[in-house]
């Protein structure tokens, strides 16, 4: 598990953006604006919209493959429409390497 300190508060729109890459859940029982993102076999992110920190839990066996993609997700996010083509290509490439590493195919 790693905690990331961000230069700006996380907007709620960031979690909507993450839904393009995995499953986003609103954790209302914890508090308003608390989100959880899961990218199976890669990592999960928990955070509160408006906060400057997020908690990331990596799948240990593939962290070396997925951490750069996480940084790319953070650095590529912009408010408003986002061109996902480059991100999706990178996701597919990393996904192949993750599957090969975990499952041998």
N, C-alpha and C positions, 0 to 999 in steps of 0.2 A: 504494500500500500504506500502510496506517495500522496502528499498534500502539495498542491500547486498554488502558489501565490501569484495572482494575475495583476497586471498593471491597471486594469479597470474592473469595475463590478460586472458580474455576469448578467447580461440581460436575459429575460425569459425567452426571448427569440432565439437565443443560442440553443436552448433545448429543443425547440421546434426544428432548428437546422439539423441537430444531431439525429432527429427522427429519420433523416434520409439515409442513415448508416446503421441503424439498429433500433432497439425498442426503448421508448421513453415512457416513463411512468411518473405521474404526479403523486407525491406522497403526502396527501392531505392530512393523514393522521399525525404527522410529525409537525406540520405547520404550513401555512400558506406560502407558496412559492418554492417549496422544496421538491427537487426533481432527482430522478435516478435514470441513468442511461445505461443500457447493456448492449455490448457488442460481443455476442457469444464467442467464446474461445479467444478473445482478444483482451478486453478490459471493460470495466464499468466505471461510471462517473457519478458521484453524488454531489449535489450542491444546492445552494439556496440562491435564487434569483436576487440580484442586488448585492451579493457578497463578493469579496475579492479572492476567496479561496474555494477550491474544489478538491474533493478526495477522489483519487483514481486507484482502483485495484486492478492490477495486471494479472493475466494468467502467466505465472512464473516461467513456464517452459517457452513461451513465445514473446516475452517482453522485449527481447532484443530485436524482434522483427516488427513489433507494433508501436513502439514508443515514438518513432519518427512520424508515423501516421497521426498519432495523437497530437503532436506538435503542429503538424500540418493542418489538422482540424481547427485548432485554436487560432493559428495565424491566418487562416483563410476566411474565417467568419467575418461577415459584414452585415450590418443592418440592411434589410431590404432584399431584393432578388439576388440570388447567388448563382453563378454558372457552375454547376456541379460536375461538368464533364471531366475535368482534370482530376478532381477528387475521386470520382467513381473509377477512373482508370487506375489510379494509384491504389484504391481499395481492392480492386480485382487482383492486381499484381501481388500485393501483400497477402491477400486471402489465399492465393495459390501457395505461397511460401508457408503460411501458417498451416494449411491443410497437409502439405507435404511433411512438415516437421512433426505435427501431431499424429497424423494418421498414415503417413507413408504414401499418400496419393494426392 
